[in-house]
Amino acid sequence: MKKILVLGASGLVGRALIDELVEGLDVYGTYTSNVTSLPHDKQFSLEVQHIDKMRELMDTVKPDVVISCLRGDYDHQLTFHEELAKSIKNQHTKVYYFSTTNVFDGDFSRPYTEADTPIAESEYGKFKMKCESMLQEMLGERAITIRIPMIWGKNSPRLNQIKESLKDEKVIEVFSNLVCNHHLDVLLAKQVRFMIENDVKGVFHLASIDRMMQSQFYEQILHQLGVEKSILEPRFFLDKEDVAYFQIESNREDIPRVLRYTNSDIISSLFQ
Ligand SMILES: NC(=O)c1ccc[n+]([C@@H]2O[C@H](COP(=O)([O-])OP(=O)(O)OC[C@H]3O[C@@H](n4cnc5c(N)ncnc54)[C@H](OP(=O)(O)O)[C@@H]3O)[C@@H](O)[C@H]2O)c1
């Protein structure tokens, strides 16, 4: 049975991954403050600055696949992933690295596919860009990059924030001219299972496949929550009227149609 180590298994993406992958795979995970649903002997507390502990863990578990869904200080994360790559340099282990739409946040004039070169402006985007290319340089085809947009889930900070705003009768600012895509934790996890089982390689953009303005997406979420009066306050992105894009698209054919999701699929699954 393939051994999978999920780094950051207690987070939004990590939790969905372990729930999806425990069926049929031997799953291990790390956390810092929130324990996971994995058995006691398959989860480990691990901070990104504790490199020796990471090396020990890699020696003990000897995973076939490492999935990184970590957060933490950027410099620490960069060193952590560099040392992780060194520790498996001469092994068969593959690393699936979660990156972000923000690697393109230096230019909002169009959507981006996997064939485009990242162009980040934010510190977050620049850090993710660096980490992606470092892993690809050190591990070659054994580094798989998964870029994702804003992630939703039944227990996600984004959905909880909307519920809080409704409770406190606070307005939510949204952009009426920003095309963005979204994803759902549990649907993303199904795509990752497919990727592991089919041994795909390279860079992947996993996100809703149709275009929707951010304000429309929020309107539909509120509709599902049964809210009649809109608490949305539409604004123009960067105070300009032109349509802007915070959107990743995929030009890859590897993921089958049945595992590609629209914004409506995401919203309906979120409220199922
Ligand atoms: N969520 C999104 O919308 C989104 C969008 C684009 C990209 N991403 C990327 O996808 C990955 C997963 O995101 P997520 O939303 O699932 O994150 P999350 O919910 O914040 O979870 C982060 C995970 O990392 C662990 N962690 C936090 N600080 C750490 C540290 N200093 N050392 C070691 N582990 C630490 C957390 O442990 P504890 O919970 O135990 O503290 C948790 O398991 C991240 O790399 C993120 O950049 C996320």
The ligand as a Tripos MOL2 file, in Angstrom:
@<TRIPOS>MOLECULE
LIG
   48    52     1     0     0
SMALL
NO_CHARGES

@<TRIPOS>ATOM
      1 N1         -7.0190   27.9940    1.6540 N.am      1 LIG1
      2 C1         -6.8600   28.6630    0.5150 C.2       1 LIG1
      3 O1         -7.7600   29.3890    0.0650 O.2       1 LIG1
      4 C2         -5.5650   28.5300   -0.2650 C.ar      1 LIG1
      5 C3         -5.4670   29.1590   -1.5150 C.ar      1 LIG1
      6 C4         -4.2920   29.0440   -2.2470 C.ar      1 LIG1
      7 C5         -3.2390   28.2980   -1.7470 C.ar      1 LIG1
      8 N2         -3.3370   27.7090   -0.5310 N.ar      1 LIG1
      9 C6         -2.1840   26.9360   -0.0240 C.3       1 LIG1
     10 O2         -2.6140   25.6210    0.2820 O.3       1 LIG1
     11 C7         -1.9310   25.1160    1.4460 C.3       1 LIG1
     12 C8         -2.9630   24.6640    2.4580 C.3       1 LIG1
     13 O3         -3.7740   25.7750    2.8280 O.3       1 LIG1
     14 P1         -4.8720   25.6540    3.9930 P.3       1 LIG1
     15 O4         -5.8840   26.7200    3.7460 O.co2     1 LIG1
     16 O5         -5.2900   24.2410    4.1570 O.co2     1 LIG1
     17 O6         -4.0160   26.1100    5.2580 O.3       1 LIG1
     18 P2         -4.4460   26.0420    6.8040 P.3       1 LIG1
     19 O7         -5.8600   25.6500    6.9420 O.co2     1 LIG1
     20 O8         -3.9960   27.3120    7.4350 O.co2     1 LIG1
     21 O9         -3.5330   24.8330    7.3520 O.3       1 LIG1
     22 C9         -2.1410   24.9730    7.4050 C.3       1 LIG1
     23 C10        -1.5100   23.7320    7.9740 C.3       1 LIG1
     24 O10        -0.1380   24.0410    8.2620 O.3       1 LIG1
     25 C11         0.1060   23.8570    9.6590 C.3       1 LIG1
     26 N3          1.0070   24.9350   10.1000 N.ar      1 LIG1
     27 C12         0.7130   26.2380   10.3520 C.ar      1 LIG1
     28 N4          1.8240   26.8900   10.7540 N.ar      1 LIG1
     29 C13         2.8360   25.9830   10.7570 C.ar      1 LIG1
     30 C14         4.2020   26.0230   11.1100 C.ar      1 LIG1
     31 N5          4.7910   27.1370   11.5460 N.pl3     1 LIG1
     32 N6          4.9340   24.8700   11.0020 N.ar      1 LIG1
     33 C15         4.3620   23.7100   10.5630 C.ar      1 LIG1
     34 N7          3.0490   23.5960   10.2350 N.ar      1 LIG1
     35 C16         2.3060   24.7340   10.3330 C.ar      1 LIG1
     36 C17        -1.2400   23.9530   10.3350 C.3       1 LIG1
     37 O11        -1.1860   23.2350   11.5830 O.3       1 LIG1
     38 P3         -2.2520   23.5550   12.7890 P.3       1 LIG1
     39 O12        -3.6130   23.6410   12.1630 O.co2     1 LIG1
     40 O13        -2.1180   22.3710   13.6890 O.co2     1 LIG1
     41 O14        -1.8160   24.8530   13.3790 O.co2     1 LIG1
     42 C18        -2.1130   23.2570    9.3010 C.3       1 LIG1
     43 O15        -1.9750   21.8570    9.3990 O.3       1 LIG1
     44 C19        -1.0370   26.2450    1.9340 C.3       1 LIG1
     45 O16         0.2620   26.0360    1.4810 O.3       1 LIG1
     46 C20        -1.6200   27.4950    1.2730 C.3       1 LIG1
     47 O17        -0.6400   28.4730    1.0170 O.3       1 LIG1
     48 C21        -4.4830   27.7960    0.2130 C.ar      1 LIG1
@<TRIPOS>BOND
     1     1     2 1
     2     2     3 2
     3     2     4 1
     4     4     5 ar
     5     4    48 ar
     6     5     6 ar
     7     6     7 ar
     8     7     8 ar
     9     8     9 1
    10     8    48 ar
    11     9    10 1
    12     9    46 1
    13    10    11 1
    14    11    12 1
    15    11    44 1
    16    12    13 1
    17    13    14 1
    18    14    15 2
    19    14    16 1
    20    14    17 1
    21    17    18 1
    22    18    19 2
    23    18    20 1
    24    18    21 1
    25    21    22 1
    26    22    23 1
    27    23    24 1
    28    23    42 1
    29    24    25 1
    30    25    26 1
    31    25    36 1
    32    26    27 ar
    33    26    35 ar
    34    27    28 ar
    35    28    29 ar
    36    29    30 ar
    37    29    35 ar
    38    30    31 1
    39    30    32 ar
    40    32    33 ar
    41    33    34 ar
    42    34    35 ar
    43    36    37 1
    44    36    42 1
    45    37    38 1
    46    38    39 2
    47    38    40 1
    48    38    41 1
    49    42    43 1
    50    44    45 1
    51    44    46 1
    52    46    47 1
@<TRIPOS>SUBSTRUCTURE
     1 LIG1         1 GROUP 0 **** ****
